[in-house]
């Protein structure tokens, strides 16, 4: 390995490991925060808690690893570009692809390792964590009661709206379905306003104390239906009611028991392929069974079809009219009942097939997620590395913001499409790969731009057609000056010689515009107005003032663009969260989006004021801001930002060519 490859790889590995450890620590803390209510106050051994976190950590890798690669790539290559290390490499003939070669090999190896990790370690971690949580839930019944859903504890199904207390022992709005040993079904329903779980360490009996409620018991009798309709159930009211649950069997739990191993996220590639094939065969068999059932219901085979059919040309009415009224009613009722029965069968099977299809889709998604993780590592590297070289910023500032925005976009697109694929609205294979496939052309585009040492975006591709469409006349000036034959002659002049040409331009041929050519040459060499003024040129104060107004406009307009983008992204996230039934997050991002748009409008007003001040400083009073046009252009502000910035820079440049002498 050459010294350059070793240096780049070492630098990247240091950043990669640092970022990975920090992000993994953050996600593990998030896991602790999510499950703190299940772990705290449960008298669990420290080794059990450590196992809990150990089993959950590998499941964070599909989130942490791609984000780490993206962020580390942007930081490292941005730092190289910011410190002119890339410029030094290019001066010796080393291209961006050559600089990325050692890292590309490392990322390819890491992607293969990520696949084996996703195929072996993550299913093991899912398997261990699921069984551990299930066993802890059985060991601690209060932990098994989740808010807002029915939970089975012993011979009761219990639902509570809210749990409070240090151990979750206080319950509110309790609904219980109590099973009976003699017959199947939920014949007893208990509803209470509050409840409390009472247990002691030396007792195997869990007491569920209910307060202020009603007890409903459905009466099942062998008597006639009329009797049951008169007395459908017995109802009693209580101030306090105690249910004893035997924990003798529940607490006989081995925390090392691992009997549950059939969940899709616990399976590796070969097991998933086998399960998916089994589910597909089962679906085919179900369809055949349903079609056979519906065919048999038609009793087509039992029909007597040995009659000779004769066409009666004299009868053109309804066939039912050939029968008596009583027979017509019987035929109509029979057809109606048969149709309703068939429709009910189809509805029941449709719901069942939908659930089975969703279960099969989850297995397909779990299978392809293992491959997606490997490809995502490669693609996000080829997004981050050239992007860092283009933005030319290292550290944790701008790279962190860009990496998080890109990864959130990538992650939420994947989350949205996978949720749609689970319900069957989208093909599960496409839903799993879509976010990665979206990033693929972006990575190719960025790598191409960085290799050719061009900017991040080339706005002329968009602006030139739009200018032609809206018939915006291109102001001549700079192009005319560069087209003059003598323009290249001044390339060899030093800065001092060009300044002398500007001072003594009357001595030259006026038609050849010597002053403008010299000033254009100075502008091309990025010589500032203050430098020109220090060298003895007459730079009017209004130009310096206009330059400051232009800078202020660009700053405020850029801030407007950033807040507009943040508001738009948050608005999209609002609909994503709403679609995925996350109302709290949806409301939060919606409020943040509204705040972003309010800030955006404020900065649009401020930037418009500086726009007017700029043209007033240049004595171009015909440039006015139309309030209606400003209002209508708000949805297309990114386009307006780049158009106005380009136009104002052009106008300022032309003014400097004319006014400096």
N, C-alpha and C positions, 0 to 999 in steps of 0.2 A: 504494500500500500504506500502510495506516495505521500509526501509531507502534507500537501494541500488537502488530499482526501482525508488524511488522519485529522487534520486541524478542523475541517468542516464537520466531520462525523463526531469528533470529541465535543465540539461546541454544541452541536445539536443534541447529543445525548445528555449533556449536563442540563440543558433547558428542558428537554423532554422529561427526564426523571423528576426534576423539580416541579414542573407543572402537573405531572401525573400524580405525584404524592399529595400536592396541595388540593387538587380537584377530588381525588379519592377520599381525602380527609373530610372535605366539605360534604360529599355525598354520604359518607358514613354518618356524619353528624345529622344529616337530614333523615337518615334511617332511624337513628336514635330518637329524633324528634317525632317521627311518625308513629313509632311503636312504644314511646315512653309510657303511655297509659297502660299498655299490656305488660310492661316489664317492671315498672316502679311499684313498690309496695306488695309484690306478690310472693315475697320470701323465697325468691329463686337463688340458687347457688351462683356464685360469681362465674364458675366454669360454664354454667348453662347460658348466662348472658353473653359470655365471650364466644361460645359456640354460635349463638344467635347472630352476632355481628359477623363472625367469620363466615357463616353460610350466606349472609346477605351481601357481603363485599364483592364476590365474583359477579353477582347480577348487576353491579354498577358498571362493570367494564364496558359493555356495549355503548354506554353513554359517555364514560370518561375517556376511553381510548381514542375515538374519533375526534373529540373536542381537543384532547391533548395534542394530537398530531397536527390539527389545523392551527391551533394557537402557537405551538412551538415552531412550526414552519414559518408563520408570519413573523414571529419575533426574531428568529435567527436570521432569515434572509432580509428582513427589514433592517436589522442591525448591520448586516454586511453592506447593504446599499447606503445606509445613513453614514457609515464611517468610511465610505469610498473604497471599501475592500473589493467590491465588485468591479469598480472602475480600474483598480490595479490589476485584477484578474483579466479583464477585457484588454487592457493595454499589452498584456503578454500573450494574447490570442486565446485565452480560455473563455469559452462561451458559458451561458447559463446551464445548458444541458450537461456540459462537462463538469461544472461545479456541483450539479445535483446528482452526479452518477453514483458516488459512494452512498449518499443518502437514499437514492432510489433502490439500491440493492438492499439496504437495511430495511426500508419500508416494505419491500416485497417479502423479505424474510419475516418481518413482523406481521404482515397480513396472513401468511401461512400459519404462523403461531397463533394468531387470533382465531382462525378457523378451528384449529384443534382445541383451543381453549373453549370456544363456543360449543363445540361438539362433545367435549368430555367433561370439562370442569364445571361449566354453568349448569348442565343437567344434573350433575352430582350435587351442586350447591342448592338447586331448586328442590331436589329430592330430600336432601337433609333438612333444609329450612322448613319445608312444608310439613314434614313429619314431626319436626321438633315443635312447631307452632301448634299442630293438632294435639300433640301429647300434652303440651303446657295448658292448652285450652281445656282438655279433659281433667287435668290435675287441678286447675283453678277455674271452677265453674263461672265465677263472675267475669272472667276473661272471655268466656265463650258467648256471653250475651252482647251482641252488637246492637247498637241503636238503630231503630227504624226497620228491623226485619225480624222474622221469626227464627228462633234458635232452639234447638232440641237439647234438653237436659233431662236425662233419665226418661220418665214417662210423660213429660210435659213439653209442649212447644210454647215458648214465651217470646213476646214482643214488647219492647219498651221504647218510649219516645226519647228518654234521656236518662243517663246515668250520672250520678254525682257521688261525692265522698272520696276519701283518699284511696279506697280500694274498689271504687265503683259499686258500693253495696247499696246505695240509695237509688230507687227506681221511680220513675214517673210515668203515668198513663200506661198501666200494665194490662196486657191482653194475654190470656193463657188458654190453650186448647189442651185438655187433659185426656189422656188415653185411658181406656178401660181394658182390663185383662180378658174379659169374657167375650168382647166383640170388637171388631175392627171399626175404625172411623173416629171422628171427633164429635162425640155426643155431649161433652161437657165444656162450656165456655165460661171463663171467669174474667171479669173486668174490674179493675181497681184503679183508684186515682193515684195511689202511691204504694210503694213496697220497699222491703229491706231484706237483704240476704244476711242471715245470721248463722255463723258457724264457729266452732272452737277447734283448736289444734288436736285435742284428744278425742274428738267425736267424728264418727263417720256419717253423721246425719246433718244435712244442710237444711236449715229452716228458712222458708220463704214466707215472710210475714206480709200480708196484704192488708191495706187499710181503705175503708170507705168504698165498697164496691158491690157488685151484683154477681150472683151465681146462677147460671142458666144450665139446665140439664134436660136434654131432649128425651122425651118419653117414647120408648119403643115397646109396643104391645102387639100381641097376636090378634087383638080384637079388630073390628072392622075399621075401614079407613075413616068413616064418619067420626068415630070416637077420637082418633088421632087428630083430626082436623079441629075438633072442639077443644082438645087439650094437647097442643103441640109440644109444650115444654113446661117444666117447673122453674119458677123464678124465686130467688130469695135474696135478701139484702143483708149485708154484714158491715159492722164497724171494723172488725178485725178477723182475719182468716189466716190460718197457718197451714202451709203445705210442707211436709217433710219429704226430702229427697234422699234416698239411700246412696251415699257416695262410696259404699264398700267396693262396688265393682268399678266405679269411675276412678277412684283413687288408686286402684291396683294397676297403675300405668307405668310402663317402662319407658323412660325418656329416650332410650336408645332403640325403641321399636321403629321399624321402617317398613311397615306393611303396605303403605300407599305408594305405588310406583307407576300409576297408569296415567298420569297427567302429561299433556302434550309437551310441556316445557321441561319435563324430566327425561325426555327421550333423545337419543343421538340420531344421526342421519339414517343409519340402517333400520333402527326401530321405527322412526317416523315414516320411512318409505314403506315398510311392512304394514304399519297401522293405516296409512293413507290408502294403500291398495285394498286392505280389508274393508275399510269404510266405503270405498267405491263399489266393491263387490256387494256389500250389504245394501247400498243404495239401489243398485241394479236389481237385486233380488226383491227389494221392497216395491219398486215400480212394477215388476212382473206380478207380484202378489196382488197389488192394487188393481192392475188392469184385468187380472183373472177374476177378482172379486166383482168388479163392475160388470164384466161380461156375463158372469153367472147370474147376476141380478136381473139381467134382461130376459132370462129364460128363453133365449133364442133357440137353443138346441131342443127345448121341449115343445116348440111349436110344431103343429102338424102342417107340413108343407107339401102334402101329396094331392092337394086340390088342383083341379084344372081351372086356370084363370080365364074368365071370359069378360070381355069388355062390354059394358052396358052403355050404349051411346045415348040412351034416353034420359039417364040420371046425371045431373050436373050439380047437385046440392052437396050439403055437408054429410059425411058418413054417419055422424051421430043421429041425424034425423031419421035414419032407418030403424032406430031402436025406440022402445018406449021410454017415457020420461024417467021412470025408476031405474031402468037399465042405463040410461045416459048418465044419471047421477053416480051410479056405481062405477061406470067406466071412468068418468072424470075424476072422482075421488081416488080411484086406484092409480091413475096416472099422476095425479098431484102428490099423493103420498110417496109414490115411487121416486118422483123427481126430488121432493124434499129430503127423502132419506139419502138419495145419492148425493145431493148437495151437502148434507151434513157430513157424510163420509169424506167427501172431498175437502171440506173445511178442516175437519179433524186431522186428516192426513197432511194437509198443507202446512198446518202448524207444526206437526211432528217432523215433516221433511225439512222445514225451515230450521228447526233446532238442530237436526242432524247435519244439515248442510253447514250451519255455523260452526259446529264442532269439527267437521272435516276441514273447513277453511282455516280454523285455528292451527290445525296440524300442518297444513300446507305453509302457512305463514311462519310457523316455528321452524320448519325445514329450511325455508329460503332465507330466514334471518341469519342463519349461520354463514351462508355464503355472502350475504349483503355486508356483514361486518367486515369481512376480509377485503371486499372490493371498496368499501367506504374508506378504509384506511389509505388505500392507494390513491383514490380519487381526491380525497380531502388534502392529501399531501401535495398533489399537483394543482390544487386550488390555493393552498396557503403559501407554498414556496414562491411561485411567481407573483402572487399578490403582495407578499412582503417586499420583493424586489421592486415592484412598481410603486408602492406607497412610500418606500424609503424611510420607514419609521420603525425603530426597535423598541424594546422595553415593554411595559405593561399598560401603556396609555391607549393610544389609537389602535394598536394591534389587538388588545383585549376587547375593545368595543366592536371592531370589525369581526373578529372571530366569534364572539357571542352572537351577534346579529346573524351571521351566516349559519352558524350551527343551529340557532333557534329556528331559522327558516327551514333548514334541512330536517330538523327533528320534528317540527310540527306538521310539515307536509307529510312526512312518513307516518306520524301518529294519526293524522286525519285519514290518509288513504288506507292504512291498516284497519282502522275502525270501520271504514266503509266496506272493506273487503270481508271483514268478519260477518257482517250482515248480508253479504252477497250482492251489495250494490256495485261492487267492483271486483274484477278478477283477483283472487288472492295473490297470485304470482306478480301481477302488475302492481297491485297495491303495496307489496313488500319492496319492489325494486324501484318504484317511481321516483322517490326522493333522490336516490343515488343516480338514476338515469338523468335527472334534471341537472345534477351537479357535473355530470360527465362533459357535456359541451362547454360548460362554464370553465372547467379545468383546462380543456383544450384551448379555449379562447385566451385565457390568462397566460398559459404557457407560451402560446404563439406571440402574444403582445410583448411579454417580457423578453423572449428570445430576440425579437426584432428591435428591442430597446425603444419601444413606442409607449405612449401614454396608456392609462387604464381604459379610457374611452376616447373614441375619435368622433367628436360631435358633428364634424362636417358631413358625415354620412347621413345624419338626421336633419341637420340645419339647412344644408344646401337644397334638398328637395322641398322642404317647407318654405324656404324663401322664394323658390320658384312658384310654389303653389299659391302663396299669398302675395306674389308679385312684389316682394321686397327688393328694392334696388340696391345693389351692392355699391357702396361708396368707393369710388376710385380714389387713388392717392398713393397708398403704399405699393400697390401692384404696378401703377404707372411709373413710379420712381425706380423700382427694381427692374423694369423693362427697358430703362434707358441704357444705351450701349456702354456708356462710360461708368456705369455703376460698379462693374467688376474691377475697374481701374483703381477705385478707392479702397479696395480690399487690402492693399499693401500699405496703406497709410497708417501711421501710428495715431493714438488718441490725440496727441498734441497737434499733429499735422491736420487732423480732421477739424479740431477746434479752430485752427487758423483759417481753414477754408470757410467755416461759418462766419468768422469775423470779417473776412475780406472777400465775401462772395460777390461783391460788386465788380471785382477785377476779372471775374470769369464770365464765360458765355451764359447769359441769363436763361436762354432757352434750354440749356442742359441741366438747369436746376441744381447747381453745385451745393447750395446750402441744404436743400432737402435731402440730397444724396448723402452728404456728410452727416446730417443728423440721423438719417436712417441707419447709416453704418454704426454710429454711436449707440443707437437704440438696439441694434442687433447684437452689440457687444455688452448689453445690459448695463450701460453707463447711466447712473441716476441723474435726476435734475439737479440735486444738490452738488454733485461732482462737477457738472457742467457750469453751475453758477460759481463754484470755487475756482474754476479754471478761466474765469473772466467773461463768460458768455452772459448775455442779458436774458435772464429767465424771469418773465413777469410774475408778480406775486399771485395773480389770479390763477396761473397754472399750478403753482404749488398748493393753493387753496383747493382747486379742482381735484388735484391728485389725492388730497386728504379726504375729500368728499367721496371720491371713487373708492378709496380703500374702505371707508366707513360703509358705503353701500354694499360692497362685496361681502364685508363681514356680517352685516345684518341680514343680507339676502341669503348667505350661506347658512346662518343660524335658522332662518325661516325654512330653508330646504331641509335641514336636519330635523326640526320639529315636525314638519309636514310628513317626512318619511317615518318618524317614530309614531306619529298619530295614525298613519295609514296602516303600519304593521300591527299596532295594538288593536285597531279596528278589525283587521283580519283575524287576529287571535281571539277577539271577542266572539266572532261567529264560529270559530273552531271550537272554543271551549263550550259555547252554547250547544253546538251540534253534538259534542261528546258528553253532554249532560253534566257539566261542571259549572253550575250557576254562580257560585261565589267567585271563582276566577274570572268568569265572563263579566260579571258586574265590575270587578276590580279593574280589569284591562279596559273596559268601556269608559270608566271614569278617568283613567289615566289618558286615554285617547282624547277625551273631551278637553282635558287640561292642556294636552299637547297642541291641539288645534287652536285653543284660545291664545296660547303663547305664540303660535304661528301667525295668527291674524295681527297681533300686536306688533310683531317684528316686520310683517309686511307693510304696515302703516309707517313704521319708522324708516324702513328702507326706501319707501316711496318718497318720503320727505328728503332724504339724501339724494335721491334721483333728481328731484327738482332743484336742489341746491347745486348739484354738479353742473347741470346745464345752464343754470343762472350764472355760475362763476365763469363759464365759457362764453357768456353773452349769446347763448342760443336759446332765446326766449320762446321760440316756436315749439319747443319740446315741452308738452304739457301732459299731465297725468289725468286720464279720463276715469272717474270713479266707477262708472258702469263697466268699463273695460277691465279695470282692476278686479272688480267683483266676479266677472265672468271668467277671468283667467285663473282664479284660485284653484279649481280642480286640476289645472294643467301647470301648476306653479313650477315644477322641475324644468319644464320646457321653457317657460318664461325666464327663469333664472339664468339659464345658459345663453339664451338669445340676447337678453338685456346686457348681461355682463360682456359678451363679445362686442356688442354694438357700442357700449359706452367706452370700452378700451380703444376701439377703433376711432371714435370721435375725439377722444383725448389725444391719441397719437397724432392724428391729423392736425389738431390745434398746436401741438408742440412743434411740428414741422413748419408751421406757418408763423408762429409768434416768437420763437427763440431766434435771436440774432446776436 
